[in-house]
Amino acid sequence: MKYSKYLSLISSLGDLLIMNICFNFAYWYLLGFDLNNFTTNSILFFFYINLAWIISANIFEAYKIEYHSLKKVILFNNTKTIIFFFFLFLLYFQILTFDYYSRDAIKYLFVTFFTLLIFWKFFLYYTFLYYRKLGYNYRNIIIIGYSDKATELKDYFIKNTWIGYRFKGFFTHQYSDKHEINGTYDEIEDYVINNSIDELYIMSNSVHNSIYKIISSISSKHPITIRIVPDFSSFSYSNIELVEYDMIPVLKINHGPLNLWYNRAIKRLMDISISIIVILLILSWLVPILFIIDLFNGAEGIFFTQKRSGINNKTFNVFKFRTMRKNNNANTKQAVKNDSRVTKVGKFLRKTSIDELPQFFNVLFGSMSVIGPRPHMLKHTDEYKVLVNKFMIRHVVKPGITGYAQVRGHRGEIKKTKDIKGRIKQDVLYIENWSLMLDFKIIFLTIRNMILGDEKAY
């Protein structure tokens, strides 16, 4: 991939060329092709927009096109660049008088510029891929260590030839009769020299410690790129950060976007706003009605509290409307279909999920969020954390009134271990991929399910 380093330069030069063609053509077309219009002000303006574009492109990395670039990332980066450039473009007219572009002209100019820019980017992107598929501009690689992850990496290189890598084999600590293993650590250097190896991937979890000294010696004598591949399959976190304690590098595993304080602040603000609205507009009149109904049905009380597992596995009291008669199994036994403990009013409350509304007080007080993994009874937390891998990951965020698992069909009674595994999988996906838009989507789907009814709500 010796020419790959020029791709960003080609991309940047093409961007500048397209931008200058568009803005120069519009300028001369609107004023007439007369050299008298070539003034000091126009020179200053064109110098400014070139500088503005270079700054914008570098901020949002519009020039980047690499073998692992996603098409949507290319589109988003260039869209953000255009928007920021448009802001700088308008800023110029607030500082200096330069009104040669009318509003209509600016509108058509930027649409044309954006269209040509995106066309250029994808032309470059697909040309690069086609060049790679023809077998040009590739790098030879070997993998040190042999494991399931190592074979997955090998399969990726083999199946995706367009990324420009050619897999040459594995090297391990000891001899092996596997045909893909080319030799031991002592044979790596000779193999690197004789086969023009460009990159070397070290599977950190499946190599002997002696390999690092060997690789350090090889890299000091040969221009080879070293890649270290950690195995985080035991974790379910997508955000990994390299931090330094003095001069010691440490990989810090974060628990998704909500590990960042400003995302937690945004989510908390949304929680407070929604809980106040629900409490004032719904619970303010619903509680008195349920209280009156309860008086005519045994007066067992309309509220039910239960200890549940919350964030960091701290215990808290969850609030619900009472849907069952008082019984000794409330804290150990889940509700099942046609449960004899459920009252007639309770059946309606559970079917419509109205019984969960008092949890907006939990949200307001800060022990819960509107959206998050559903909190389990303490007994079930103790059981499932042993049975289900990654179960406790769900406790790195606040539990929710509703959650991603619930709107995707994983709610209600847990009959088999696979039921809780499916729920945990969805909870982890939510934690790893949280966004404000995802929360709004879950709220919408929850309201839809409340209106249409959920067969697992019993």
MARFISE-362960 format. One record per residue (C-alpha): residue number from 0; x, y, z; residue in one letter. Coordinates in nm, 3 decimals. Layout:
BEGIN
<NUM; <X; Y; Z>; A>
...
END
This chain:
BEGIN
<0; <0.000; 0.000; 0.000>; M>
<1; <0.287; 0.230; -0.074>; K>
<2; <0.063; 0.473; -0.265>; Y>
<3; <-0.210; 0.489; 0.002>; S>
<4; <-0.037; 0.778; 0.176>; K>
<5; <-0.101; 0.992; -0.133>; Y>
<6; <-0.477; 0.926; -0.130>; L>
<7; <-0.553; 1.195; 0.128>; S>
<8; <-0.340; 1.443; -0.065>; L>
<9; <-0.523; 1.361; -0.391>; I>
<10; <-0.853; 1.394; -0.208>; S>
<11; <-0.758; 1.735; -0.063>; S>
<12; <-0.630; 1.873; -0.393>; L>
<13; <-0.947; 1.755; -0.569>; G>
<14; <-1.160; 1.926; -0.303>; D>
<15; <-0.979; 2.256; -0.350>; L>
<16; <-0.999; 2.231; -0.728>; L>
<17; <-1.377; 2.167; -0.723>; I>
<18; <-1.434; 2.445; -0.472>; M>
<19; <-1.235; 2.698; -0.675>; N>
<20; <-1.400; 2.599; -1.003>; I>
<21; <-1.748; 2.639; -0.851>; C>
<22; <-1.690; 2.971; -0.677>; F>
<23; <-1.480; 3.123; -0.954>; N>
<24; <-1.727; 3.024; -1.225>; F>
<25; <-2.017; 3.165; -1.023>; A>
<26; <-1.824; 3.488; -0.959>; Y>
<27; <-1.734; 3.549; -1.324>; W>
<28; <-2.071; 3.432; -1.452>; Y>
<29; <-2.264; 3.673; -1.227>; L>
<30; <-2.039; 3.975; -1.293>; L>
<31; <-1.951; 3.905; -1.651>; G>
<32; <-1.622; 3.776; -1.783>; F>
<33; <-1.440; 4.108; -1.758>; D>
<34; <-1.083; 4.143; -1.626>; L>
<35; <-1.184; 4.468; -1.460>; N>
<36; <-1.374; 4.259; -1.208>; N>
<37; <-1.047; 4.102; -1.094>; F>
<38; <-0.988; 4.338; -0.798>; T>
<39; <-0.800; 4.335; -0.471>; T>
<40; <-1.123; 4.253; -0.291>; N>
<41; <-1.183; 3.949; -0.509>; S>
<42; <-0.825; 3.825; -0.456>; I>
<43; <-0.871; 3.862; -0.080>; L>
<44; <-1.203; 3.681; -0.095>; F>
<45; <-1.071; 3.381; -0.287>; F>
<46; <-0.770; 3.357; -0.057>; F>
<47; <-1.010; 3.361; 0.239>; Y>
<48; <-1.242; 3.085; 0.112>; I>
<49; <-0.945; 2.861; 0.029>; N>
<50; <-0.814; 2.908; 0.381>; L>
<51; <-1.165; 2.855; 0.524>; A>
<52; <-1.203; 2.530; 0.330>; W>
<53; <-0.864; 2.398; 0.443>; I>
<54; <-0.951; 2.474; 0.806>; I>
<55; <-1.298; 2.316; 0.775>; S>
<56; <-1.165; 2.004; 0.600>; A>
<57; <-0.899; 1.952; 0.866>; N>
<58; <-1.142; 1.996; 1.156>; I>
<59; <-1.385; 1.736; 1.021>; F>
<60; <-1.129; 1.520; 0.835>; E>
<61; <-1.304; 1.555; 0.500>; A>
<62; <-0.985; 1.457; 0.322>; Y>
<63; <-0.966; 1.111; 0.482>; K>
<64; <-1.031; 0.815; 0.255>; I>
<65; <-0.875; 0.494; 0.380>; E>
<66; <-0.920; 0.122; 0.323>; Y>
<67; <-1.141; 0.093; 0.631>; H>
<68; <-1.347; 0.408; 0.567>; S>
<69; <-1.723; 0.364; 0.575>; L>
<70; <-1.931; 0.534; 0.307>; K>
<71; <-2.158; 0.694; 0.566>; K>
<72; <-1.856; 0.835; 0.752>; V>
<73; <-1.728; 0.990; 0.429>; I>
<74; <-2.073; 1.140; 0.365>; L>
<75; <-2.115; 1.273; 0.722>; F>
<76; <-1.764; 1.419; 0.742>; N>
<77; <-1.806; 1.607; 0.417>; N>
<78; <-2.155; 1.724; 0.510>; T>
<79; <-2.026; 1.868; 0.838>; K>
<80; <-1.738; 2.028; 0.652>; T>
<81; <-1.972; 2.197; 0.403>; I>
<82; <-2.194; 2.330; 0.683>; I>
<83; <-1.900; 2.474; 0.876>; F>
<84; <-1.751; 2.618; 0.555>; F>
<85; <-2.089; 2.779; 0.478>; F>
<86; <-2.079; 2.946; 0.821>; F>
<87; <-1.727; 3.083; 0.752>; L>
<88; <-1.840; 3.192; 0.404>; F>
<89; <-2.127; 3.398; 0.549>; L>
<90; <-1.900; 3.535; 0.822>; L>
<91; <-1.688; 3.701; 0.554>; Y>
<92; <-1.979; 3.919; 0.443>; F>
<93; <-2.037; 4.031; 0.802>; Q>
<94; <-1.681; 4.161; 0.819>; I>
<95; <-1.615; 4.293; 0.469>; L>
<96; <-1.844; 4.430; 0.200>; T>
<97; <-1.860; 4.172; -0.078>; F>
<98; <-2.209; 4.124; -0.217>; D>
<99; <-2.142; 3.978; -0.563>; Y>
<100; <-2.332; 3.658; -0.480>; Y>
<101; <-2.709; 3.692; -0.452>; S>
<102; <-2.905; 3.474; -0.209>; R>
<103; <-3.039; 3.256; -0.490>; D>
<104; <-2.690; 3.227; -0.637>; A>
<105; <-2.548; 3.116; -0.300>; I>
<106; <-2.821; 2.855; -0.266>; K>
<107; <-2.752; 2.699; -0.605>; Y>
<108; <-2.377; 2.742; -0.564>; L>
<109; <-2.357; 2.539; -0.243>; F>
<110; <-2.591; 2.267; -0.370>; V>
<111; <-2.376; 2.230; -0.682>; T>
<112; <-2.054; 2.235; -0.480>; F>
<113; <-2.183; 1.972; -0.235>; F>
<114; <-2.304; 1.745; -0.517>; T>
<115; <-1.975; 1.762; -0.707>; L>
<116; <-1.775; 1.715; -0.386>; L>
<117; <-1.965; 1.398; -0.285>; I>
<118; <-1.943; 1.263; -0.639>; F>
<119; <-1.565; 1.320; -0.632>; W>
<120; <-1.526; 1.150; -0.294>; K>
<121; <-1.712; 0.836; -0.396>; F>
<122; <-1.542; 0.827; -0.734>; F>
<123; <-1.210; 0.827; -0.548>; L>
<124; <-1.337; 0.571; -0.297>; Y>
<125; <-1.458; 0.318; -0.556>; Y>
<126; <-1.157; 0.372; -0.781>; T>
<127; <-0.935; 0.289; -0.485>; F>
<128; <-1.135; -0.027; -0.409>; L>
<129; <-1.127; -0.141; -0.772>; Y>
<130; <-0.750; -0.084; -0.784>; Y>
<131; <-0.713; -0.304; -0.477>; R>
<132; <-0.936; -0.579; -0.620>; K>
<133; <-0.708; -0.599; -0.923>; L>
<134; <-0.430; -0.699; -0.686>; G>
<135; <-0.233; -0.376; -0.674>; Y>
<136; <-0.118; -0.167; -0.380>; N>
<137; <-0.120; -0.443; -0.118>; Y>
<138; <0.082; -0.528; 0.193>; R>
<139; <0.204; -0.870; 0.304>; N>
<140; <0.117; -0.959; 0.663>; I>
<141; <0.181; -1.239; 0.911>; I>
<142; <0.007; -1.315; 1.241>; I>
<143; <0.200; -1.407; 1.556>; I>
<144; <-0.001; -1.642; 1.776>; G>
<145; <-0.271; -1.894; 1.694>; Y>
<146; <-0.623; -1.876; 1.842>; S>
<147; <-0.986; -1.839; 1.742>; D>
<148; <-0.939; -1.461; 1.722>; K>
<149; <-0.629; -1.508; 1.508>; A>
<150; <-0.816; -1.726; 1.258>; T>
<151; <-1.102; -1.473; 1.253>; E>
<152; <-0.851; -1.203; 1.163>; L>
<153; <-0.700; -1.425; 0.893>; K>
<154; <-1.046; -1.494; 0.746>; D>
<155; <-1.113; -1.119; 0.740>; Y>
<156; <-0.798; -1.053; 0.538>; F>
<157; <-0.873; -1.336; 0.295>; I>
<158; <-1.240; -1.250; 0.240>; K>
<159; <-1.180; -0.876; 0.205>; N>
<160; <-0.900; -0.857; -0.051>; T>
<161; <-1.005; -0.503; -0.142>; W>
<162; <-0.853; -0.370; 0.183>; I>
<163; <-0.509; -0.446; 0.040>; G>
<164; <-0.365; -0.714; 0.270>; Y>
<165; <-0.222; -1.053; 0.177>; R>
<166; <-0.207; -1.306; 0.458>; F>
<167; <0.115; -1.508; 0.454>; K>
<168; <0.082; -1.730; 0.760>; G>
<169; <0.098; -1.779; 1.136>; F>
<170; <0.399; -1.806; 1.366>; F>
<171; <0.379; -1.966; 1.711>; T>
<172; <0.601; -2.035; 2.011>; H>
<173; <0.632; -2.407; 1.932>; Q>
<174; <0.626; -2.621; 1.620>; Y>
<175; <0.285; -2.731; 1.499>; S>
<176; <0.161; -2.959; 1.222>; D>
<177; <-0.113; -2.714; 1.121>; K>
<178; <-0.052; -2.620; 0.758>; H>
<179; <-0.120; -2.247; 0.815>; E>
<180; <0.157; -2.219; 1.076>; I>
<181; <0.478; -2.132; 0.897>; N>
<182; <0.720; -2.161; 1.185>; G>
<183; <0.832; -2.052; 1.531>; T>
<184; <0.940; -1.718; 1.672>; Y>
<185; <1.305; -1.781; 1.581>; D>
<186; <1.213; -1.804; 1.212>; E>
<187; <1.017; -1.479; 1.191>; I>
<188; <1.305; -1.248; 1.097>; E>
<189; <1.424; -1.462; 0.804>; D>
<190; <1.065; -1.495; 0.683>; Y>
<191; <1.013; -1.119; 0.702>; V>
<192; <1.323; -1.059; 0.488>; I>
<193; <1.261; -1.332; 0.230>; N>
<194; <0.888; -1.263; 0.180>; N>
<195; <0.882; -0.880; 0.193>; S>
<196; <0.652; -0.872; 0.497>; I>
<197; <0.510; -0.523; 0.559>; D>
<198; <0.299; -0.571; 0.872>; E>
<199; <0.306; -0.806; 1.168>; L>
<200; <0.003; -0.870; 1.391>; Y>
<201; <0.062; -0.993; 1.747>; I>
<202; <-0.229; -1.171; 1.918>; M>
<203; <-0.148; -1.048; 2.269>; S>
<204; <-0.356; -1.313; 2.448>; N>
<205; <-0.204; -1.613; 2.270>; S>
<206; <0.171; -1.544; 2.251>; V>
<207; <0.465; -1.622; 2.477>; H>
<208; <0.621; -1.322; 2.651>; N>
<209; <0.949; -1.382; 2.469>; S>
<210; <0.793; -1.262; 2.142>; I>
<211; <0.810; -0.893; 2.239>; Y>
<212; <1.187; -0.893; 2.272>; K>
<213; <1.218; -1.073; 1.937>; I>
<214; <0.981; -0.830; 1.763>; I>
<215; <1.159; -0.530; 1.915>; S>
<216; <1.485; -0.657; 1.765>; S>
<217; <1.323; -0.714; 1.422>; I>
<218; <1.156; -0.372; 1.410>; S>
<219; <1.483; -0.198; 1.496>; S>
<220; <1.646; -0.349; 1.185>; K>
<221; <1.361; -0.364; 0.933>; H>
<222; <1.092; -0.108; 0.831>; P>
<223; <0.799; -0.323; 0.942>; I>
<224; <0.470; -0.208; 1.096>; T>
<225; <0.373; -0.374; 1.425>; I>
<226; <0.008; -0.420; 1.525>; R>
<227; <-0.095; -0.558; 1.864>; I>
<228; <-0.438; -0.725; 1.875>; V>
<229; <-0.590; -0.749; 2.226>; P>
<230; <-0.873; -0.992; 2.295>; D>
<231; <-1.161; -0.814; 2.469>; F>
<232; <-1.420; -1.083; 2.393>; S>
<233; <-1.482; -1.127; 2.764>; S>
<234; <-1.595; -0.766; 2.784>; F>
<235; <-1.890; -0.595; 2.621>; S>
<236; <-1.762; -0.243; 2.604>; Y>
<237; <-1.710; -0.063; 2.277>; S>
<238; <-1.511; 0.235; 2.406>; N>
<239; <-1.148; 0.169; 2.491>; I>
<240; <-0.918; 0.455; 2.581>; E>
<241; <-0.540; 0.459; 2.615>; L>
<242; <-0.438; 0.657; 2.924>; V>
<243; <-0.102; 0.714; 3.089>; E>
<244; <-0.011; 0.688; 3.457>; Y>
<245; <0.319; 0.874; 3.457>; D>
<246; <0.501; 0.684; 3.178>; M>
<247; <0.293; 0.367; 3.206>; I>
<248; <0.035; 0.313; 2.925>; P>
<249; <-0.297; 0.168; 3.047>; V>
<250; <-0.598; 0.056; 2.843>; L>
<251; <-0.909; 0.192; 3.008>; K>
<252; <-1.234; 0.013; 2.928>; I>
<253; <-1.529; 0.251; 2.937>; N>
<254; <-1.892; 0.152; 2.968>; H>
<255; <-2.023; 0.316; 2.653>; G>
<256; <-2.132; 0.675; 2.585>; P>
<257; <-2.293; 0.718; 2.929>; L>
<258; <-1.947; 0.695; 3.080>; N>
<259; <-1.910; 1.059; 2.971>; L>
<260; <-2.043; 1.314; 3.219>; W>
<261; <-2.208; 1.539; 2.960>; Y>
<262; <-2.410; 1.247; 2.817>; N>
<263; <-2.523; 1.158; 3.169>; R>
<264; <-2.619; 1.522; 3.224>; A>
<265; <-2.827; 1.528; 2.904>; I>
<266; <-3.000; 1.204; 2.999>; K>
<267; <-3.065; 1.328; 3.353>; R>
<268; <-3.219; 1.651; 3.222>; L>
<269; <-3.449; 1.448; 2.998>; M>
<270; <-3.541; 1.221; 3.292>; D>
<271; <-3.634; 1.512; 3.518>; I>
<272; <-3.840; 1.684; 3.247>; S>
<273; <-4.038; 1.373; 3.151>; I>
<274; <-4.096; 1.260; 3.511>; S>
<275; <-4.232; 1.603; 3.616>; I>
<276; <-4.467; 1.605; 3.314>; I>
<277; <-4.600; 1.254; 3.390>; V>
<278; <-4.639; 1.322; 3.762>; I>
<279; <-4.828; 1.650; 3.708>; L>
<280; <-5.040; 1.552; 3.406>; L>
<281; <-5.115; 1.186; 3.476>; I>
<282; <-5.038; 1.071; 3.831>; L>
<283; <-5.199; 1.381; 3.986>; S>
<284; <-5.547; 1.254; 3.889>; W>
<285; <-5.479; 0.881; 3.844>; L>
<286; <-5.367; 0.823; 4.206>; V>
<287; <-5.695; 0.959; 4.357>; P>
<288; <-5.902; 0.744; 4.119>; I>
<289; <-5.709; 0.427; 4.206>; L>
<290; <-5.733; 0.516; 4.576>; F>
<291; <-6.113; 0.530; 4.553>; I>
<292; <-6.126; 0.201; 4.361>; I>
<293; <-5.903; 0.041; 4.625>; D>
<294; <-6.142; 0.144; 4.901>; L>
<295; <-6.410; -0.074; 4.741>; F>
<296; <-6.173; -0.367; 4.686>; N>
<297; <-6.031; -0.452; 5.026>; G>
<298; <-5.823; -0.138; 5.085>; A>
<299; <-5.488; -0.315; 5.057>; E>
<300; <-5.320; 0.005; 4.943>; G>
<301; <-5.252; 0.132; 4.593>; I>
<302; <-4.872; 0.141; 4.612>; F>
<303; <-4.628; -0.148; 4.622>; F>
<304; <-4.257; -0.110; 4.701>; T>
<305; <-3.987; -0.367; 4.647>; Q>
<306; <-3.610; -0.373; 4.681>; K>
<307; <-3.436; -0.395; 4.342>; R>
<308; <-3.079; -0.388; 4.212>; S>
<309; <-2.979; -0.046; 4.077>; G>
<310; <-2.672; 0.125; 3.936>; I>
<311; <-2.345; -0.022; 4.068>; N>
<312; <-2.565; -0.300; 4.213>; N>
<313; <-2.685; -0.068; 4.491>; K>
<314; <-3.023; -0.158; 4.639>; T>
<315; <-3.315; 0.082; 4.607>; F>
<316; <-3.692; 0.073; 4.659>; N>
<317; <-3.889; 0.064; 4.336>; V>
<318; <-4.244; 0.209; 4.337>; F>
<319; <-4.534; 0.046; 4.154>; K>
<320; <-4.912; 0.043; 4.168>; F>
<321; <-5.028; -0.265; 4.355>; R>
<322; <-5.157; -0.528; 4.113>; T>
<323; <-5.154; -0.835; 4.338>; M>
<324; <-5.310; -0.932; 4.665>; R>
<325; <-5.065; -0.925; 4.953>; K>
<326; <-4.868; -1.250; 4.956>; N>
<327; <-4.549; -1.400; 5.098>; N>
<328; <-4.393; -1.468; 4.755>; N>
<329; <-4.392; -1.112; 4.626>; A>
<330; <-4.015; -1.074; 4.663>; N>
<331; <-3.916; -1.413; 4.523>; T>
<332; <-4.169; -1.527; 4.264>; K>
<333; <-4.225; -1.362; 3.926>; Q>
<334; <-4.572; -1.299; 3.790>; A>
<335; <-4.679; -1.579; 3.555>; V>
<336; <-4.960; -1.606; 3.304>; K>
<337; <-5.301; -1.631; 3.474>; N>
<338; <-5.137; -1.568; 3.809>; D>
<339; <-5.400; -1.611; 4.083>; S>
<340; <-5.237; -1.334; 4.289>; R>
<341; <-5.326; -1.066; 4.031>; V>
<342; <-5.648; -0.873; 4.096>; T>
<343; <-5.896; -0.773; 3.826>; K>
<344; <-5.787; -0.410; 3.840>; V>
<345; <-5.425; -0.525; 3.860>; G>
<346; <-5.465; -0.729; 3.544>; K>
<347; <-5.568; -0.415; 3.355>; F>
<348; <-5.286; -0.212; 3.509>; L>
<349; <-5.028; -0.474; 3.413>; R>
<350; <-5.166; -0.523; 3.063>; K>
<351; <-5.141; -0.150; 2.990>; T>
<352; <-4.816; -0.106; 3.190>; S>
<353; <-4.988; 0.164; 3.397>; I>
<354; <-4.861; -0.017; 3.709>; D>
<355; <-4.511; 0.110; 3.626>; E>
<356; <-4.602; 0.481; 3.631>; L>
<357; <-4.512; 0.544; 3.999>; P>
<358; <-4.153; 0.471; 3.898>; Q>
<359; <-4.142; 0.825; 3.761>; F>
<360; <-4.096; 0.921; 4.127>; F>
<361; <-3.790; 0.695; 4.127>; N>
<362; <-3.671; 0.878; 3.817>; V>
<363; <-3.729; 1.220; 3.974>; L>
<364; <-3.542; 1.117; 4.291>; F>
<365; <-3.251; 0.983; 4.081>; G>
<366; <-3.254; 0.608; 4.152>; S>
<367; <-3.388; 0.524; 3.805>; M>
<368; <-3.394; 0.661; 3.450>; S>
<369; <-3.685; 0.668; 3.206>; V>
<370; <-3.486; 0.438; 2.973>; I>
<371; <-3.247; 0.168; 3.087>; G>
<372; <-3.220; -0.202; 3.177>; P>
<373; <-3.516; -0.314; 3.387>; R>
<374; <-3.420; -0.363; 3.755>; P>
<375; <-3.445; -0.720; 3.890>; H>
<376; <-3.542; -0.847; 4.232>; M>
<377; <-3.239; -0.903; 4.456>; L>
<378; <-3.293; -1.280; 4.451>; K>
<379; <-3.287; -1.289; 4.071>; H>
<380; <-2.975; -1.071; 4.052>; T>
<381; <-2.791; -1.318; 4.276>; D>
<382; <-2.908; -1.609; 4.057>; E>
<383; <-2.849; -1.462; 3.712>; Y>
<384; <-2.505; -1.312; 3.779>; K>
<385; <-2.381; -1.669; 3.823>; V>
<386; <-2.576; -1.822; 3.533>; L>
<387; <-2.542; -1.551; 3.269>; V>
<388; <-2.211; -1.410; 3.143>; N>
<389; <-2.195; -1.028; 3.138>; K>
<390; <-2.512; -1.000; 3.348>; F>
<391; <-2.363; -0.740; 3.583>; M>
<392; <-2.272; -0.508; 3.294>; I>
<393; <-2.631; -0.385; 3.299>; R>
<394; <-2.565; -0.230; 3.641>; H>
<395; <-2.315; 0.027; 3.512>; V>
<396; <-2.611; 0.253; 3.422>; V>
<397; <-2.931; 0.344; 3.603>; K>
<398; <-3.219; 0.097; 3.561>; P>
<399; <-3.513; 0.217; 3.354>; G>
<400; <-3.891; 0.215; 3.353>; I>
<401; <-3.866; 0.073; 3.005>; T>
<402; <-3.571; -0.038; 2.799>; G>
<403; <-3.435; -0.160; 2.469>; Y>
<404; <-3.488; -0.523; 2.568>; A>
<405; <-3.854; -0.462; 2.654>; Q>
<406; <-3.947; -0.295; 2.324>; V>
<407; <-3.772; -0.577; 2.136>; R>
<408; <-3.987; -0.847; 2.292>; G>
<409; <-3.777; -0.940; 2.596>; H>
<410; <-4.012; -0.852; 2.879>; R>
<411; <-4.226; -1.036; 3.128>; G>
<412; <-4.173; -1.384; 3.270>; E>
<413; <-3.833; -1.553; 3.238>; I>
<414; <-3.903; -1.921; 3.175>; K>
<415; <-3.561; -2.037; 3.054>; K>
<416; <-3.201; -1.922; 3.081>; T>
<417; <-3.207; -1.823; 2.713>; K>
<418; <-3.480; -1.569; 2.795>; D>
<419; <-3.255; -1.378; 3.032>; I>
<420; <-2.960; -1.415; 2.793>; K>
<421; <-3.164; -1.250; 2.518>; G>
<422; <-3.258; -0.968; 2.754>; R>
<423; <-2.899; -0.912; 2.865>; I>
<424; <-2.781; -0.902; 2.504>; K>
<425; <-3.024; -0.620; 2.426>; Q>
<426; <-2.936; -0.434; 2.748>; D>
<427; <-2.566; -0.445; 2.662>; V>
<428; <-2.636; -0.321; 2.309>; L>
<429; <-2.823; -0.026; 2.460>; Y>
<430; <-2.539; 0.057; 2.700>; I>
<431; <-2.278; 0.039; 2.424>; E>
<432; <-2.478; 0.239; 2.169>; N>
<433; <-2.670; 0.489; 2.381>; W>
<434; <-2.783; 0.810; 2.216>; S>
<435; <-3.061; 1.058; 2.284>; L>
<436; <-3.231; 0.953; 1.959>; M>
<437; <-3.226; 0.588; 2.074>; L>
<438; <-3.398; 0.691; 2.398>; D>
<439; <-3.671; 0.875; 2.206>; F>
<440; <-3.714; 0.573; 1.979>; K>
<441; <-3.762; 0.345; 2.282>; I>
<442; <-4.014; 0.589; 2.433>; I>
<443; <-4.212; 0.589; 2.107>; F>
<444; <-4.210; 0.207; 2.085>; L>
<445; <-4.312; 0.179; 2.451>; T>
<446; <-4.612; 0.407; 2.402>; I>
<447; <-4.705; 0.211; 2.089>; R>
<448; <-4.691; -0.117; 2.281>; N>
<449; <-4.902; 0.030; 2.561>; M>
<450; <-5.172; 0.130; 2.311>; I>
<451; <-5.164; -0.191; 2.105>; L>
<452; <-5.105; -0.420; 2.401>; G>
<453; <-4.822; -0.664; 2.468>; D>
<454; <-4.891; -1.036; 2.495>; E>
<455; <-4.611; -1.071; 2.752>; K>
<456; <-4.765; -0.807; 2.980>; A>
<457; <-4.946; -1.017; 3.240>; Y>
END
